[in-house]
Amino acid sequence: MASYQTVNPFNGRAERTIELMAAAAIEQRLAAADAAFPAWSALTLAQRGAYLRNVAAGLRAQREDIQRTMSAEMGKLRREALAEIEKSAAACEYYADHAADYLTPQAITTEARRSYVTYQPIGCVLAVMPWNFPIWQVIRFLAPALMAGNVALLKHASNVPGCADALRGVVAAAGIPDGVFDVLHIDNDQAADVLRDRRVKAVTLTGSERAGRSIAANAGDQLKKCVMELGGSDAFVVLEDADLDVAVAAAVKSRFDNAGQTCIAAKRFVLVDAIADAFVQRFVEAARARVYGDPQDEATTLAPMARADLRDELHRQVQESVALGATLRLGGEPIAGSCAGYAASILDNVGPGMPAYTQELFGPVAAILRVKDEAEAVRVANDTCFGLGGSVWTRDVARGEQVALQLQCGAAFVNSVVKSDARLPFGGTKRSGFGRELADHGIHEFMNIKTVYVA
């Protein structure tokens, strides 16, 4: 039987060896999910909500153990892991509190005696999830899916199996019946087979564009609903009237938290010429202050990247960009002696044709794109195949909102870093994917939105 091994990205130690599940074990979990669906979907929203509140309590009770697993498997800083766990617990409570509002049948006035729209669960949802937020990424699909009455199977990233198992344990301890949620330790080929199984009704994926193309093609071939949350290269647009102290502090946080491994991190800093030099000077000084080290050490402010191969690919993108004319203002090298550390880095004078301009930099590297004015800033911000998020920084809020409306992305923020929030729909456009997670849109994605017409 094939297996894979997880490696601690800070110290390089092997953490765990996982054997891929055999066909019989996969079949057992598929059968259990299929069998669990009728009873789970028949529960009231209040009953399912009580279970979700138990999950929230379990996440909080197990937060120290879970955060250590997150740190060991993908390098997340302790305080960032604890914040992620709390955010996940709050999302469970949010859906427990608000699912009834989102799922109440909607009356429609027609010539019928009664006509209305109702929302019904569809069955088993397969989730293919990434490693960068190993608890939150799962919860933001799982909480609405379970509250809707669906059941779920998780194929997590291969470097965070412990996080998957920890979440499975929390769900089981919450009293949620067997089969309602389970974990599949499988590879991509096995996941494709699972998606083709008639008992799986839909799939949600957060990951790379390449993974999205493969999963979406498979779902399309099977005529199954899918939600794709893919890569991003978010623009951080700074206009000439921005408060630079506020903007630079936000820029450093957005680009370097989680070692820059965030789909909605600011990656392309679009600066109008009037403030570009001042912004870059402050940005370099603030980024230089980031301290690389042990993720469990509170003094550490720059985490390792999740894997050495990801660090090496990022370095290739940096080197190619410099060779094509970008100016290296800070960093630009792997951290000596580290397993997967990469220095906080800033590339200036980035332009078309460079990897830093056209590709997603999924690590602690910022790309500076200089423009002459607001109009060019909008054009450059939109000159990308991605469309996940973007932000605008200006003291004129009305102006900022007008610029935000022109950005071709799924979420545009004014004077704030882009972030996900259970109260707001989350997703992208262009090659950043389609469909939405969170809020009412997220819970409706995997439901049969049924019209009932009584003549």
C-alpha positions in Angstrom: 0.0 0.0 0.0 1.3 3.4 -0.9 2.2 5.9 1.9 3.4 9.4 2.4 5.3 11.2 5.1 4.9 14.6 6.7 7.9 16.7 7.6 8.1 19.5 10.1 9.0 22.6 8.0 10.9 24.3 10.8 13.3 21.5 11.9 13.0 19.0 9.1 12.0 16.1 11.3 9.6 13.5 10.0 6.3 13.8 11.8 4.2 11.0 10.6 3.8 8.3 7.9 0.3 7.9 6.5 -0.7 4.8 4.5 -3.2 5.6 1.7 -6.6 4.0 2.4 -7.4 0.8 0.6 -10.5 0.5 -1.6 -12.4 -1.4 1.1 -11.9 1.4 3.7 -13.0 4.0 1.2 -16.1 2.1 0.4 -16.9 1.7 4.1 -16.8 5.5 4.6 -18.8 6.2 1.5 -21.4 3.7 2.6 -21.5 5.2 6.1 -22.0 8.7 4.7 -24.8 7.5 2.5 -26.5 5.7 5.3 -26.1 8.7 7.7 -27.7 11.2 5.4 -31.4 10.4 5.8 -31.4 10.7 9.6 -29.1 13.7 9.7 -31.1 15.6 7.2 -34.3 14.8 9.0 -33.1 16.6 12.2 -34.4 20.1 12.9 -32.1 23.0 12.5 -32.1 23.5 16.2 -30.9 19.9 16.7 -28.1 20.3 14.1 -27.2 23.7 15.6 -26.7 22.1 19.0 -24.2 19.7 17.5 -22.4 22.6 15.8 -22.1 24.4 19.1 -20.5 21.3 20.6 -18.0 21.4 17.8 -17.2 25.0 18.7 -16.7 24.1 22.3 -14.5 21.1 21.3 -12.3 23.2 19.2 -11.7 25.6 22.0 -11.1 22.8 24.5 -8.5 21.2 22.2 -7.0 24.4 20.9 -3.5 23.8 22.4 -3.1 20.3 21.0 -4.5 21.3 17.6 -2.3 24.4 17.3 0.8 22.3 18.0 -0.3 19.9 15.3 -0.8 22.8 12.9 2.7 24.2 13.7 4.4 20.8 13.4 2.7 19.9 10.1 2.8 23.2 8.1 4.7 25.7 10.3 2.0 28.0 11.5 2.9 30.4 14.3 1.3 29.6 17.6 -0.7 32.8 17.9 -1.9 32.5 14.3 -3.0 28.9 14.9 -4.9 29.9 18.0 -6.6 32.7 16.1 -7.6 30.3 13.3 -9.1 27.9 15.8 -11.1 30.6 17.5 -12.3 31.9 14.1 -13.4 28.3 13.2 -15.3 27.9 16.5 -17.1 31.2 16.0 -18.1 30.2 12.4 -19.7 27.0 13.8 -21.7 29.2 16.3 -22.6 31.7 13.5 -24.2 29.0 11.4 -26.0 27.5 14.4 -27.4 30.9 15.1 -28.2 32.0 11.5 -29.0 28.9 9.4 -32.7 29.3 10.1 -32.7 32.8 8.6 -30.9 31.5 5.5 -33.1 28.4 5.0 -36.6 29.7 5.7 -38.8 29.1 2.7 -39.3 32.3 0.6 -42.8 33.0 -0.4 -43.3 34.3 -4.0 -46.5 36.1 -5.1 -47.9 34.5 -8.3 -51.3 33.6 -9.6 -51.0 30.3 -7.6 -52.7 29.5 -4.3 -49.2 29.2 -2.9 -45.7 29.4 -4.5 -42.5 29.5 -2.7 -38.8 28.5 -2.7 -37.5 26.0 -0.3 -34.0 24.7 0.4 -33.2 21.0 0.7 -29.9 19.2 1.3 -28.5 17.1 -1.5 -26.4 14.5 0.3 -22.7 13.8 0.5 -20.3 16.6 -0.3 -16.6 15.8 -1.0 -14.2 18.5 0.2 -10.6 18.7 -1.2 -8.9 21.2 1.1 -5.4 22.8 1.3 -2.8 23.0 4.0 -2.4 26.8 4.6 -5.4 27.1 6.9 -5.9 23.5 7.8 -8.8 24.0 10.3 -10.5 27.2 8.9 -10.6 26.0 5.3 -12.5 22.9 6.4 -14.8 24.6 8.9 -15.9 27.2 6.4 -17.3 24.5 4.2 -18.3 22.0 6.9 -20.3 24.3 9.2 -22.8 25.4 6.5 -22.8 22.0 4.8 -23.8 20.2 8.1 -26.3 22.8 9.1 -27.9 22.5 5.7 -28.4 18.8 6.4 -25.7 17.4 4.1 -23.0 14.9 5.1 -19.3 15.3 4.2 -16.1 13.6 3.4 -12.8 15.4 3.6 -9.7 14.7 1.5 -7.2 17.0 3.2 -3.7 18.1 1.9 -1.1 15.4 2.4 1.1 17.4 4.7 -1.7 18.0 7.3 -3.2 14.6 8.1 -3.0 15.2 11.8 -5.1 18.3 11.5 -7.7 16.4 9.5 -7.8 13.6 12.2 -7.9 16.2 15.0 -11.0 17.8 13.4 -12.6 14.4 12.9 -12.0 13.7 16.6 -13.6 17.0 17.6 -16.7 16.3 15.5 -17.0 12.8 16.9 -16.7 14.1 20.5 -19.4 16.6 19.7 -21.8 13.7 19.4 -22.4 14.0 15.7 -23.5 10.6 14.4 -21.0 8.3 12.6 -20.9 8.8 8.9 -22.0 12.5 9.0 -18.3 13.6 8.7 -15.3 11.5 8.0 -11.7 11.8 6.7 -10.2 10.1 3.7 -6.4 9.7 3.6 -6.2 9.3 -0.2 -4.3 10.6 -3.1 -5.5 12.6 -6.1 -6.4 9.6 -8.2 -8.4 8.1 -5.4 -10.2 11.4 -4.9 -11.2 11.4 -8.5 -12.7 7.9 -8.1 -14.6 9.1 -5.0 -16.0 12.0 -6.9 -17.2 9.7 -9.6 -19.1 7.6 -7.0 -22.9 8.0 -7.4 -23.2 8.6 -3.6 -21.2 11.8 -3.8 -23.4 14.6 -5.0 -21.0 17.6 -5.1 -17.4 18.7 -4.5 -15.8 21.8 -3.1 -12.1 22.6 -3.6 -9.8 25.2 -2.3 -6.4 25.0 -3.9 -4.3 25.7 -7.0 -5.6 26.5 -10.4 -4.1 23.2 -11.7 -6.1 21.2 -9.0 -9.2 23.2 -9.8 -9.1 22.4 -13.5 -8.8 18.7 -12.7 -11.5 18.5 -10.1 -13.9 20.8 -12.0 -13.4 18.8 -15.2 -14.2 15.6 -13.3 -17.2 17.2 -11.7 -18.4 18.4 -15.0 -18.0 15.0 -16.6 -20.2 13.7 -13.8 -22.7 16.6 -13.9 -22.1 17.3 -10.3 -22.1 20.7 -8.6 -18.7 22.1 -7.7 -17.3 25.2 -5.9 -13.8 26.3 -6.8 -11.8 28.7 -4.6 -8.4 28.9 -6.4 -5.4 31.1 -6.5 -5.1 34.8 -6.1 -2.8 37.7 -6.8 -4.5 40.5 -4.9 -3.8 44.1 -5.7 -3.1 46.5 -2.8 -3.8 49.9 -4.4 -2.3 52.9 -2.6 -3.4 56.3 -3.8 -1.6 59.5 -3.2 -3.8 60.6 -0.4 -3.5 57.4 1.7 -2.4 57.4 5.3 1.0 55.7 4.8 1.4 54.7 8.4 -1.9 52.8 8.3 -1.3 51.4 4.8 2.3 50.2 5.5 1.3 48.4 8.7 -1.6 46.7 6.9 0.7 45.8 3.9 3.2 44.1 6.2 0.5 42.1 7.9 -1.3 41.1 4.7 1.9 40.0 2.9 3.9 38.3 5.6 1.4 36.7 8.0 1.2 32.9 7.6 4.6 33.3 5.8 2.7 34.9 2.9 0.9 31.6 2.2 -2.6 33.0 1.9 -4.8 33.1 -1.2 -6.2 36.6 -0.2 -2.9 38.0 0.9 -1.9 41.3 -0.8 0.7 40.2 -3.4 0.9 43.1 -5.9 1.4 46.5 -4.3 0.1 49.0 -6.9 1.6 52.4 -5.8 1.0 55.8 -7.5 4.2 57.6 -8.1 3.5 60.4 -5.7 3.9 58.2 -2.7 5.7 55.2 -4.1 9.2 56.0 -2.8 8.0 56.9 0.7 5.8 53.7 0.9 8.6 51.4 -0.3 11.1 52.9 2.2 8.7 52.3 5.1 7.6 49.0 3.8 11.2 47.7 3.6 11.9 48.9 7.1 8.8 47.2 8.6 9.3 44.0 6.7 13.0 43.8 7.8 11.8 43.7 11.4 10.1 40.3 10.9 11.9 37.7 12.9 12.2 34.1 11.6 12.2 31.3 14.1 10.5 28.5 15.9 6.7 28.8 15.3 6.1 28.0 18.9 8.3 30.9 20.1 6.2 34.0 20.7 9.1 36.1 19.5 8.9 34.7 16.0 7.0 36.9 13.5 7.9 35.1 10.3 7.0 31.4 10.0 8.7 28.9 7.7 7.0 28.0 4.5 5.0 24.8 4.6 7.5 22.7 2.5 11.0 23.0 1.1 9.8 22.4 -2.5 7.4 25.3 -2.2 10.2 27.5 -0.9 12.4 26.5 -3.8 9.6 27.3 -6.4 9.1 30.7 -4.8 12.9 31.4 -5.0 12.8 30.5 -8.7 10.0 33.1 -9.3 12.1 35.7 -7.5 15.3 35.0 -9.4 13.5 35.0 -12.8 11.8 38.3 -11.9 15.1 39.9 -11.0 16.7 38.6 -14.2 13.9 40.3 -16.1 14.5 43.7 -14.5 12.9 43.7 -11.0 14.8 45.4 -8.3 15.4 43.4 -5.1 14.9 45.8 -2.1 14.9 43.2 0.6 15.5 39.5 1.1 15.4 37.3 -2.0 17.0 34.3 -0.5 16.2 31.1 1.5 17.1 31.5 5.1 20.4 29.8 5.7 20.3 26.6 7.7 16.5 26.4 7.7 14.4 23.6 6.3 11.8 25.7 4.6 12.4 29.3 5.6 12.4 32.2 3.2 13.4 35.7 4.0 10.8 38.5 4.0 11.4 39.9 0.5 10.4 42.9 -1.6 10.7 43.2 -5.3 10.4 46.8 -6.8 9.9 47.9 -10.4 7.9 44.8 -11.2 6.4 44.8 -14.7 4.6 42.7 -17.3 6.2 39.4 -18.3 7.9 38.8 -14.9 6.7 35.9 -12.7 6.1 38.4 -9.9 3.6 40.3 -12.2 1.8 37.4 -13.9 2.0 34.5 -11.4 0.9 34.1 -7.8 3.7 34.4 -5.3 2.6 32.0 -2.5 5.1 33.0 0.1 6.7 36.0 1.9 7.5 38.1 -1.3 5.9 41.4 -2.1 5.8 42.8 -5.7 5.9 46.6 -6.1 4.1 47.9 -9.3 4.5 51.7 -9.8 1.8 53.6 -11.7 1.3 57.3 -12.5 -2.3 57.8 -11.3 -5.5 56.3 -10.2 -6.7 55.3 -13.7 -3.5 53.4 -14.4 -3.7 51.8 -10.9 -7.1 50.3 -11.7 -5.8 49.1 -15.1 -2.8 47.4 -13.6 -4.7 46.0 -10.6 -7.0 44.3 -13.1 -4.2 43.2 -15.4 -4.1 39.7 -14.0 -5.7 36.3 -14.7 -6.8 36.2 -11.0 -9.7 37.8 -9.3 -10.0 36.8 -5.7 -9.6 40.0 -3.6 -8.2 43.5 -3.7 -7.9 46.6 -1.5 -7.8 50.4 -1.9 -6.1 52.8 0.5 -7.1 56.4 0.5 -8.3 59.1 3.0 -11.3 59.8 0.7 -13.6 56.9 1.5 -16.1 57.7 -1.3 -13.2 57.7 -3.8 -11.9 54.5 -2.4 -15.3 52.8 -2.8 -15.6 54.0 -6.4 -12.1 52.4 -7.1 -13.1 49.3 -5.3 -16.2 48.9 -7.5 -13.9 48.9 -10.5 -11.6 46.1 -9.3 -12.3 42.8 -11.0 -12.4 40.5 -8.0 -14.8 38.7 -5.6 -14.1 41.0 -2.6 -12.9 44.6 -2.6 -11.9 46.2 0.7 -11.4 50.0 1.3 -8.8 50.8 4.0 -8.7 47.2 5.2 -6.8 44.1 4.4 -8.9 41.5 2.5 -10.2 38.8 4.9 -12.8 36.1 5.1 -15.7 36.5 7.5 -18.6 34.0 8.1 -21.0 36.9 7.6 -19.8 37.8 4.1 -19.8 35.6 0.9 -16.3 34.6 -0.1 -15.0 33.6 -3.6 -13.5 34.9 -6.7 -13.9 35.5 -10.4 -11.7 34.9 -13.5 -9.1 32.1 -12.7 -9.7 32.5 -9.0 -12.6 30.2 -9.3 -16.4 30.3 -9.0 -19.1 29.7 -6.5 -19.2 31.2 -3.0 -18.4 30.1 0.5 -19.7 31.6 3.8 -22.8 33.7 4.6 -26.1 32.7 3.0 -24.5 32.2 -0.4 -22.2 29.5 1.0 -25.0 27.5 2.7 -27.1 27.6 -0.5 -24.4 26.3 -2.8 -25.0 22.7 -1.8 -28.7 22.7 -1.6 -31.5 21.9 -3.9 -33.2 25.3 -4.3 -36.7 24.0 -5.0 -39.7 25.8 -6.4 -43.1 24.7 -5.0 -46.2 25.8 -6.9 -49.7 25.0 -5.6 -52.4 25.9 -8.2 
